Every structure is written in structure tokens, then in C-alpha cells.
Amino acid sequence: MNKVQLGSSDLHVTPVCLGTMTFGEQVSEADAHAILDRSLSRGVNFIDAAEMYSVPARAETFGATETILGNWFAKHPAARQQLVVATKVAGPARGMPWIRNGSTDLTAADIEGACNDSLKRLQIETIDLYQIHWPARHVPAFGMVYFDPTKDNPAVSSIHTQLEALGHLVKAGKVRAIGLSNETPFGVHEFVRLADQHGLPRVATVQNPYCLINRTVENGLDETMHRLGVSLLAYSPLGFGLLTGKYDDTGIDSPDAPKEGRMAKYESMRKQRWGRTESLAAARRYNALARANGMSPTQFALAFCYTKWQVASTIIGVTSVAQLDEDLDAYGTTLSPEVLAEIDKIRWELRDPAL
């Protein structure tokens, strides 16, 4: 895999990134370390984490993923020099009192404190890419469809304040580059505009959902990022497992659904955008199209992300070495213009049900 540059930063990463949010919940530490070993041996140089992981988020596993990664780095110190390490500071922690006591803000002190804590758990001196996991301001994200100005809270820390805090971390050598996640075109533009205006670090990346059942990135965010030189990190390329075909026959609520499947295992996740009836119905259409063209649904869905011009790196989340190999083996698969046209026909009919 040829490496790609993230934004205007000095970070160069593989176009496939190992996501780690399953580590510490679905994946034990020993199995996580085996996955990390295999990923590194196969040439992946990019891993992504977050302070709030494992998922589903709960007090007992807050920070568990970073701790598991830190223990692996302690055992393999040379690996640190080969990897680009990304993690995230949680946004306002509504409904999660174990994160900053459920604060509804993201202050400069919050950002600095979270970064210091992540560095300790990761057992590293510098985070290569430090991202804001979700905005402090009200935005339509995580399944919310519309922006509602009545829910805006002018008292939360401004984008400028957050950017200054990130700039202090870069200046202190704790962070190399910065990024955003679950952002909107407005947010990306404001972070870039204020960085250029005040001589602060420019965001290198935005990590947003992008897959066959959620292509909302293409509703204007892709133009914003292209023109501003910001790279997309695509998460949930398999639609939380819906695009693997594992739920095609059973659905996600059936007693016959795969027991270890994330959607079947965790009721809280079935209540999210990926658990909508419309999301599974759309996934089944794409999965059928994959099979009709001689591909597995997983190979098909990943090929879509791997080959789109909008995507700099696709974040894959796995629970086993076998899944990791399957996802990496899909790299290099291409989709014909005719198949891409069929994909667009389905999207025109069903839109983005998991937005």
C-alpha cells in the first residue's frame, strides 16, 4: 500500500487504518495484541483510538483501549517508530458522567487534561494525530438529521478557544497534527479559517462515517475538504456489520442473529442509526449486488471505500486476526463503472438511511 499524506501535515499513512474501539470490550488484551502484531506485519502503519473507547461506552471500560495499546507499545518499543498513532478527546459528555463529570463543554483545560491522560495510557511521548471526537456546539450527528438553532449553546467554548488549546499541545510537542471527527462543512471551514487567521495549526483530517448506507460526506463535505486540503478518514465502512451480510437472513433482533455481532450483542447499538430498519434493508440490497458480481459483501463494501477519491484512509474495526486478514485482502479490489452506476441507483432510491 502506498502511503498518503494527511492534509498539509507531515503525516504519511497507509490507506487502511486499524481502528481499535473493540479492544477492551469485544476483544481481550491478548487478542488485541495479536491483531496489532498481525496488522503491523502486514504493513499497516496507522492506528486510531479514543479516550472514550471501548465501545459501547461505559464507565468500566473508559480508557481501556488506550491502556491496551500502551501495554503493547511497552512490549514492542520499536513499533512506536513505525506507526502513526491517532486518538481523540471526547466532546461534551452528555449522558456519560464518567467523562469530565458529564460536562456539557469542551474547554482548553479539558483538552489539555485529556491529552495528558491519553499519553499516560498509551505510554508514548507524542500523539501523532489528536482529534476532537465530536463538536462542542450542537450539530446534526450520530443519527440526528437536522440542525436546530434553538439547541445551540453560545456558552460552550468557541472553535477558536479549542484551536488555541490544540495549538498549545502542538507547541509543547505532545501532538504532531490535529483533526476533527463527526464534523460538518461549517465546522471544518471555521477551524481552517481561524487557523489561517491566527497562525494556529491547520486541521489535517476529519473522521466521519462513510459507507454504502451513509454517503452523507458527499453532500457537500467532500467539496469543503477537497478545496481546503483536509483529508477524510472514513469510519464504519462496513456499516457496523450490516454490510458484511451477517444479518441478511436473520435481521439484528432475531435469536438466530450472530451472537458475537456488535448489533446483535448490544441493545444500545440497535437503537442507533445502524439499527434502523431502513439501514438493514439498504444493506441487503448492496450485499445482493456484491454477490451478483462475484464478491463477498465485505469485499464489495470495502472496495467502495478503498477506491473513492474522497477517502484518504479507511478505518477498519475487527475482532479477530481472521477479520483483519479479510479486510486487508480486500484492498486492491476495484469496482467497474457499471457496478458503481448500480450502486448509485440504489442510493438514489434509498438515500442514506444510516445518516
N, C-alpha and C positions, 0 to 999 in steps of 0.2 A: 504494500500500500504506500503510495506516495504521500508525503506529509503536506498539509495545507496550513497556511498562515491564518491565525485568528485575528481578524480586523487589522489594525495597524500595529499590533503588539509584536513582540519578538518571540511569541509562542508559535511553534510549528508542531502540529499534532496529526495523528493518523485519522483518516475519515471515519473510523469506527472508534467509539469511546466506550469503555466499560463503566456502566452505571452500577452503583453499589447499594441502592436503597433496600435491597432484600437482605443484606448482611446484618445478622443480629436478630432477625425475626424468622424469615423463611429459611435462612441459610446459617448454619452454625459457623463458629470461628474457624474450625478445622476445614470445613468445606469451602469457606470463603477464601482461605489461604491457598487451597488447591486451585480455585478458579483464578486467583491472582497470578499464581505461578504459571498456569497454562496461558493466560492472556498475554503475559509478558513474553513467554517463549514463542508465541505466535506473532509477535511484533507489534502488539497494541501498546502505544506509549501514552495513552490518555485515560485517566480515571476521574470519575465525578462522584462527589459525595455531598453531604449537607449536615449541618449541626443537628437538624431535627430528625434525621434518619436513625433507626429503621422505620419502615412504613408497613402497616398503618402506624401513624404516630401515637405514641403513648408515653407516659412519664417513665415507665420502667426501661424503655429502650432508647430514650433520648440520648444522642451522642454515641450509641453503641456501634454504629457503622464506622465512625471515625476512629473509635478505640480499636476496633478490629484491624483497620488499615494501619494504625500506628504500631500495633504489635507485629504486623507483617513487616513493616519497614524496619523495626528493631531487629528482626531476624535476617533481613536482607538489605543491609545499608546501601549496597551498591545499586540496588534497584531504584533508589530515590533519584539518582543522577540520570536514569534512563526515562523517567516518567514525568509527564506534565500532570500535576495534581490540582484538581479543581474542587472547591467546596463552596458552601453558601451560608449566609447569615439569614435566619428566618425573618420574615416580615412581621408586622403586628400579629401578636399571638392570641388572637381572639379564640376562646374555646380551648386553649392549651395553656392552662395556668402554670405548667411546669417550665414554660419558656418565658423568662423575664416576668414571672408572676402574671402572665396573661396580658402584658402591656399592649395597649392599642396604638403604640407609636414605634418608631424605629429611629432612635436618637443617635447622635455621634458616639455617645458613651456606650450605647447598646452595640453598635457596630464594632467598636474597638474591643469591648469586652468579649464579644462572641468570637472575634478573630483570635484573640489570645487563648481562649478556651479551645478552639479548634486546633491551633498549633500544638497545644499540650497533648490533646488526644491523639493527633496524627503523629506526634513525636518528630516533627520536622521544624525547620527554622523559617521557611518561607512557603507561602501558598502561591502557586503559580497563577491561578485564576480564582479570584474571590468574587462571588456573585450575590446579589440581593435576591433572595428566593421568591419573594412576591412584593409588589409595591406597598408602600405605607398608605398611599391615597386609595380611595375607592376606585376600583376598575372592574370591568366585566371579565372575570377569570374564574377558573375552576368550575365551569358549568354555568356561570351567570352569563346571560345573553346580552343584556342591555346596560349601558352606562346610565346611572341615575344621579343627577347632580344634587338631589336632596340628601343623598347619603355621603356627600363629600364632607370631609372634616378638615377645615383650614388650620386647625390647631396642631396637626401632625407635622413632624419635621419635614422641611422642604427638600426638594430634589437637590438644591444647592448645598444644603447642610449635609445631606447624606454623601454627596460627591466630595465635599471637603474632608469628611471623615475617611472616606476611602483613599483620598489623596494623601492624608497623613500616614496611612498604613503603607502605601507605596513608598513614600519618602523615608519611612523608618525601615524599609527593607523587609517588612513582614509579608508583603504582597507584591507580585510582579505585574499583574494586569487585573482589570476589573470587568465584571459582566453583570447582566441583568437576567431575570427569569420571570416568566408569566407576565411579560410586558406588552404594552400597546404601542402603536406608531407614535402617539403623542409622547409617551414616556421615553422612548428611545431618542426621539428628536430633542427633547428637553435636556436629557443627560449629555448628549453630544454638543448641543448649543452652549450650555453652561460651561462645559469643559473647555471648549474653544474660547469662550468669552473670558474666562477667569484663569486660564492656564492650568487647568486641573486634568487628571488622567481621563483619557477618552475611553468609553466602554468598548471592549473588543468583541463582546459576544452578547447574544440574547438566547436563552434556553427556553424554548416554548414547545408545546405539543405539536407534533406534525406527523400525520399518518393518513392512510386512506380514508378513515372515518372522521378525521379532523384536519382539514386543509385550510383552516382559517388564516394561517400565515400568508396565504396567497390572496387574502382580501385587503391588500394594501401594505401590510407589514413588510412583505418581501421587497417592495419598491423602496420603502424607507431605509431598510438595512442595506440594500444594494447601493443606493445613492450616498449614504453616509459611511460606507465602508465598515459595516458591522456584520459579524459572521453569525449564522444561525446554528445552534446546537439543537438538534431535533430530539425531543424525548417522547417516550411511548410510541415508537414506530410500529409496535405490534398491538396497539390499542388495548393495553392491559390484558393481553392474551386472546382477545376476541379474534384477532387476525391470524392466529395460529391454526384456527379450525377446531380447537379442542372443545368448543361449546356448540358447534354446528348441529349436532344431533340431539344434545340433551338440554341446551339452554344453560343459564347460570344458576338457576334456583332449584334445579332438579336434584333429587337424591343421587341420580346417576352421573352428575357432573363430576369431572376430575377432582378428586378430593384435595389435591395439592395446588390446584389452580387458584391464583390470587382472588379472582372474582368469586369463585365458589366458596373459598375458605373464609373470607372476611365479609361479613354482612355490611359493614360500614362502607366498603368499596362498591358494593352493589347499589348503594344509594347515590353514587356519584355519576358523572356524565357517561362513564364507560358502561354503567349498568342499565342505561335506558334501553327499552325495548327496541327503539329505532336504531340504536347503535349496533345491537346484535343482528338485526335484520339487514342492515347495510353490510356488516362484516361478512355475513353469509353470502351475499351477492359477490363480493370481491373474492372470497375464498373459492366460490364456484368458478369464477373466471380464472383463477390461478390453476385449478385442476384441469380446466378445459384447455389450458395452454401448456400442460405437462409440467407444472411446477407445484411444489407444496405451497400452502398459504403463507407459511413463514418466509420461504424464499422469495415469494412474489411481493409480499408487503415490504420486506427489507430492501429488495431491489428497487422498489419505488423510491424509498428514501435515499438509498445509496447513490442513485443516479440523478436526482433532481438538482438543478443548478442552484436552487435556494439554500441547500444544506451544505455546511462546511464539514460537520461531523455528526454522525448518528449515534445516540446513546442507547446501548443495548443493556437490558437488565435480565440477568439469568439466575437460575437456582441450582445449576449443575454444570460440570465441565462439558457434558454432552450437549446441553443447550448452547453453551458458549461456542463449541465447535460448529454446531449447526448454523448459528448466526454468522460466524466468521466465514464459513464455507459459502454462504450466500453472496459474499462480496465478489463482484465481478460479473454477476448475473445482470443481463440487460433486458429491457422490455421493448418490443418493437413499436414503431409508430402506430400500428393498428391496435395493439393491446392498450397503449396509452390512450388512444381515442376511445376505446371501450370503457376504460376507467373513467374518463371524463364524462361519458354518457351516464354512467351510474351516479357520478357526483351531481350532475345537472338534475337528475331525478330526485336524489335523496339528500343532496346538500351535505352538510357537516353535522351529523346527528350527535357526535361526541364533542361538540364545541364547548 
